Amino acid sequence: MSKSDQQFERIDAIVGGDNDETFEQAVGRFLKHLKANLQLPCEVTGVEDFRWEERYVIGGWSQTEYKALKKTQPSYTDRYQLLAIEPEGYSELSAPV
């Protein structure tokens, strides 16, 4: 089983598979779970490349250029401190650690 499949199974165990529920209700249940179980701040990283990184990660583009760009642009491989989780907008992250 892939990491992605395992991740979806963990999420499904939290939000359930209730087809009568709206997306917003499922997101609300997941948010409630995170707020009850995460100890903030906590360290996080990406699980897949950011949009700007795709051509470098998939291949065919200069790895030297990629390494240089990662010095000034956020990368999925960076580690961040998650400071807060909010239901609207973006969650607040500190600069890479």
N, C-alpha and C positions, 0 to 999 in steps of 0.2 A: 504494500500500500504506500502510495506516495505521501510526502509531507503535506501536500496540498489537500489530499483526500483526508488525512488525519485531522488537519485543521478544520475542514468543513464538518467532519464528524463531531469535533469538540463544540463547534458553534451550534450545530443542530441539537446537541444534547442540552444546550443552554436555552435556546429559543424555541425548541420543539418544532414539530412538523405540522402544526395546526394550519390547514389550508384556509380556514375561515378567518384567520387573523390577517390584518393589514401589515404591510411592510413596516409602517411607522410603529405599530404595536410590537413587532418583533425587535426592531431597533431599540425601542424603549426597554424591553426586557433585557436585551444584551447590555445596554448602558447601565441599568440597575445592577446587573451581575458584576460588571467591571468596577463600578464604584464601591460595591460591597467587598470585592476580593482583591483589588489592586492596592498596594501600599505605595502611594505617591510621595515624592517623585520616584520613578523607577526607570531603569535603563531600557531603551528599545532600539531596534534597528529595523530596516526594511526586510520584506520577504521576497520582493522582486525589484528589478531595476526600475529607477525613475525614468520617466519618458525620455529625457535628454540622453540617458546612458544606453538606451536599447541598442543602437547601432554599434556601440563599442562592446557590449556584453555578448550580443549574438555573434558578432564577428565581422571582419572585413574592414574595420576602421582602425586607425593607428592607436595602439596601446600606449605609446609614448604621449600622444595627445590626450588620451583618456586620463592618464595619471596626472598630467598637468591641469586638466580641467577640474579634476576631483579636489584640487587644492583650493578652488574658489567657488565650487558649486556643491550643494548637498548631494550625497550619494546614499544609495540603499545600504551600502556596506558601512557607513558611518554609524556611530553609536550616539544616541541622544538621551537626554533626561526628559521623560514625559512628566510635565508639571501639573497638568489638569486635563480633564475630559469633560467636554461640554456637548449638549445635544444638538446645538446649531453651530455651523461654521467649522473651523479647523481646531483641532486640539493643539494646545500650546506646547511647543518643544523648545528646549534651550538649544544653544549652538552645540555642534558636535563635541563630544568629550574625548 
